[in-house]
Amino acid sequence: MGIEIEADVSDVIGPVPRRLFGTFVEHMGRSVHTGIFEPGHSTSDGRGFRGDVLGLIRELGPSVVRYPGGNFVSAYRWEDGVGPVDSRPVRLDPAWHSIESNRFGLHEFAAWAEAAEVEVMYAVNLGTRGIQEAADVLEYCNHPGGTELSERRRANGADRPFGFRLWCLGNEMDGPWQVGHKTADEYGRLAAETARLMRMVDPGVELVAAGSSNREMPTFGEWERTVLEHTAGLVDHLSLHAYYQEHEGDVASYLASAAALDDYIRTTGGIIDDVLAKAGLDKKIGISVDEWNVWDQRRWNDVEQRELIDGGWREHPRIIEDDYTVTDAVVVGSLLGSLLRNVDRVTMANQAQLVNVIAPIRTEPGGRAWRQSTFHPFSLTSALAAGNSLRLTVTGDTVHTGLHGRVDVVDAAATFDEDGRCAVFLTNRATESATGVRLRIRGARLALADTWTVAVPDGHDRHRTNSADAEPVRPVPLPGATAAHDPEGTIITVTLPPLSWTALRLTAEVVRDA
């Protein structure tokens, strides 16, 4: 039977926020050191920023970068990373059992973010510190001058304020692994008092309260309700963190991870609505999916944590440097589709992380940087998705999964903008067979401009990866797609390779009189 998809350009879910394509840099492993920052590298500039990595980041197309953590932030002293580099203290980082040199800090990151052309989402330490520290770092970053903290920033080389608008109120405070872990009531009260003071210092900030670390947390749901009962009138967003992996060869469930993310977002959105209604608040609180990705946590839990501790305290050790496969890239593409389908709820999202640590970009110290397989769905979706996300009706073949029940064999998302540009994103969850798709888009006469697909390279299997030596997993043109027209709009037909992620770019067709 294949798949039938119906869309109408006037039936929209909502506008696609550019912040949907954010990412994450944490002082963890080699994310910063020998990742984005490596003085002496052949491509680095005078500030130590790797030029090859900056080039790949611009190609990737992120809009926001969350910093400096992550678990790292819950024991971080921001003052350690400002002032003369030679005078900065070396500290133990308990979150990742590492040595933190503080050679790269707040000013370096602000300059790097400007070079990378990304907005900063800055996280404050509500683990070992709290209200005053959050107000201090905000004043240091954003106040023009004339106070001790703003003048200290100016003396340290930044005459103009950094002007950071997005601020996270801590990180994963529900998790017992977190330094300064708190109950929902403890965290909710602390986050509320911190938010009040931060808004006094700078009324223009946007604040993100920390939601659950994952949906499997025993406190999920109750955590969100309690935290929002304290903070709903003070914050703009509630975070949601989601990581997915393949369990015991259950590839069908892994390929359906987007269905789990859809449900996670909808459930969290319902909790937000309930709390706002009970509080009588007429406002919107968006969902910030400010950590999401695919990540094989079994190796981290079973092997890497012990190796990290047994190796002693080291600077930027290699940790969580997953080699991503074709299968991983397909899942990442479908998760991006989930974010697009939920733009009525999701106001921003950050793929974790950007370089080396479960990242689309990898580097070698003194060597080259390269694109992992997961780089390509993100890059293409960031480049193509614009305007409004369209509501789709999908009918046809389904596949059974052990974790998520029956799901459509093709996961689909689409966008359409005011200039008549349309993008369609299709994931084929069938691992052995191609799937035919017939897509009708009503209300627009469109021409098929480009098709790209990420699939298993010829002669290889679904576990194929990229490396410093070769990048065989990459988008390639998909032949055979066609566009036809009828009085109601455009009909696209395409055959998707097995286990693949495909992007279609369509443009408004200019109709000339005969």
Steps between C-alpha positions, in 0.01 A plus 500: 500500500771748589426833667252777417563844650260794485590862574351843442717811508228682697480229770797584720619389842692822555806698394838328506721678757863540399591404855378149418846437354714561805787298637712468813860554615591375847830487685498123464753272337633659180199716421695822570869407515620351168140539385406862439816632670854387422775764507780399268285299262584573137153648438464691829490877515677717756229424755545124467171438319532212253416636155421159353242444774351847455461426131313177571283672760392761246419217259305320773292813559425515875319807629558475876771345719437406863802548733688411730293193599350257555609321813818710502315819590370370833844539662638778274626835624462738208754741649772237444468552125548878483804723533860429395531140385825443691329601824199271468476214752518135404208308652366150538181441296305242700231458233739341249787404736731734310744787546360834384775746405262794439716611208173530308232696681221752467676759282648235274160339455327830426763576234474148358119522483530825307744336260267201460200733452288335768286626786612406851285310750686536828441266795545608863616284789208410727682195634778626728413868465173685443316830493786745550736322258233505230436871549873573502580321174197663336615846611855423385375394158220744428529823700656782293738639763544701814478212749777286643402194296435678170821699536686175570368368167617816324841474667519142377463615141126512423396864494156419360265269694469146369123542496411135562120462492452127567578363847457148641417478871730209577522160336326165563446577866269197532790262434680340798820511291482880497723699733256675733207273407172629645142397551242662273383728780856604590592568140170672417538747784866568419425543129215741578709718730787498250264597219361792702843645567624443145199688363576788737855515361390467136127492423567392141635153576326180391514231768492121468397292802648150523250224425565129533830352385309234307156349483610186686571699818267376778411863576408592140174690491488577871836680464363721222181581691680591821769707329242689295282566803797704628620650173218517243457876538875561476641282222457485124600141426519159666781265398463144376797267450477192278762246386429186297694182431459157348423233760615141442472522123142630508551720196125540438448673835814709452382621161169601664668723760325803352166353606629493858619861474161606357326348801753644749443850361120467496491367856723781627290754313187369666658540844597860417141573394358348818725703728439825313123443508496424874713810567275716281798614293435619146844438349695246300787296638695339220686170512876525462634162385842627596665157502407239241689248292572133443748362751601143585498544877584134564869555430504811719325324787681166472852595387589865460410627847727239659780573251465871571534455875776238474697733271529763771438873470592612147440800278236452228505118485335323208149413618171427322650535151241281330564398138167560330361261241256523211229377738581776746478762225156374396376522859641851542316603185173365637554677835540827311169414334342463844623844599346644183169325567487653847584865434177598671671382820875499441650848503864392477714187491870420538662187362754385756781550431680689223856363477649163603259417787206309340540754224443551127855638470813314606862611519846366566749711699734654247310317226192544289135550578225298332125458471337208676201334335260698723638829369301481178136476615561793734677709235234444234205550735649819640559631147162403353237520776344848503165670517227282651496134592216328315251260654529166318266204475688175445327175402627163379758248613596473865768313690476333841745606771558345838515834686258724310236271350413546133640808327488628143774346290581852379553784745418833332527875558469796262531878498375775267598869498347818361723491193355165397799292606416160638715239675396142567688264732434124481642214705456145371490269802488186285844341531481256209272653236448824312177689570297691247354834611230707334477849649222741406558866594184702455498873440831538317647422161852386574802386304737237632841667534725257691487164672760366741508174688719355776496121471728197521791549254528236229676189619470584871259448788297724732793528742718691253667808653717793395854559623794738472605308189171478309139620512299239308175579683375819339197631311475386139243593233194276497389422144148434385303759699233676294263794540164525323213745530124499519251780572552461875880516513802275463550123517848372584594137452824361635643160588700501822794261539482262796622648829539853369437865572403719205457875451310655208526866404214645297448849366201693372453427132461806281199442274519697175210566267516312172 
